[in-house]
Amino acid sequence: MKKHISLLLPAALSLMLVASCGQKGNNQKNVLTPTEEAADMIHSLPDYNYTDSLMQGSHKVVYAITSHPDDSLSVIVDEDGVKYKDNRFWLTITKDGNTLFSHTFTKADFRSLLPAEFRKYGLMDGMRFNRAEEGKLYFNTCVSYPDSDMSCPFILTIGPDGSYTIEPDTSSDEEDTEFPSI
């Protein structure tokens, strides 16, 4: 990211200089330099909505995963000072048209399972359906460093009664737990 910004700075400064030279009769200028704009910029993932269904025996199960960057959550500032909005995820599951499960997840739901570095620098950035087995639904989710492949993966298990558990995903070495880009 720093390389891209440093390459764009000379071009952006030239454009700003040309634009300001073309203005006549305006003695006041409130122009932010590219470095000030970059320092104030807060990066975020786009909104995400996904709905799918499956059959569990004779029961139709529909799940919806929605997420968006949330202004009410703390801004993550990485070691280089780059700022990121954290995300809020909603998981709603219906079984035969009746709500079985509806919960909002943030990084705070994983706090006790996260190393200190991920509590400070990580953001919640993915959730996807994994499998249905013995009446339970399994979802992969993770807290990751922004713009990095470093993550703490978890398995979210939804019971047939709507109860849930969150456990570290120790199978990441055995199977693909990559999340699609949102």
Phi, psi and omega in degrees: 000318181297322180297318181295318181294316182293331177285328182277339184302309181301318180294316180295319179296320178298315179297320180294322179294314179299315181297319182286331178290331182282350181272127178244146175078009180242102183275340180260131179227125174249082183246126174274138175284158180303326180292323177292319178296315181296322181291328181273345184292136175245118181280151177207157175278154177288162175299153183221132176223128179215132178228139177208172179219165178205165176254131172244100188064237179263009183258132175271124180246128178241131176236146178230130177243125180229142175213157171201154174296137187242118180295340181279349178270157179298142175284136178270128176243116182284180185296341179265002180087006178282135185257143180222142172278140174277167187244152175243131179245138173246133174238121178236132180231130173244148178233117184054038176086353179256141180293121176265322186206137174208118184209146174259133180242139171227177178302331181300331179294342183250359188312312183292343181259357185262141170295156183306321182297322180285330175295324182275313189253353184269159172224154178284122187225011178193149173205135177207154177291138178253301183193166172241133184205127177052043178081356180256153175246135182243131178235140173269141175211162181204158170245127186227159168289138178299145178049044183211164174260010178274120182213160172248103181276149180224157172249124176257119182250125178254120180282166181296343178263003180092359176287161179216156174226153176235127179225151174301142178270104181270359182270005185299336177282335186268329183221164182285118176242027177294144178259141176294148177295136180269000000 
